[in-house]
Amino acid sequence: MKKTLIVVILFTFVSSITLAHPGKTDAEGCHNDHKTKTRHCHSTN
């Protein structure tokens, strides 16, 4: 039971990190996407 709980906690932690991407945002929550050459904004809702 303890092993399962530890695995679930680690998986949740690691998967939440992989969903995020690096990049500083400006005051509007946006930054330039260098791959697509577009401006990319993050919702604050």
Rosetta blueprint (number, residue, H / E / L):
1 M L
2 K H
3 K H
4 T H
5 L H
6 I H
7 V H
8 V H
9 I H
10 L H
11 F H
12 T H
13 F H
14 V H
15 S H
16 S H
17 I H
18 T H
19 L H
20 A L
21 H L
22 P L
23 G L
24 K L
25 T L
26 D L
27 A L
28 E L
29 G L
30 C E
31 H E
32 N E
33 D E
34 H L
35 K L
36 T L
37 K L
38 T E
39 R E
40 H E
41 C E
42 H L
43 S L
44 T L
45 N L
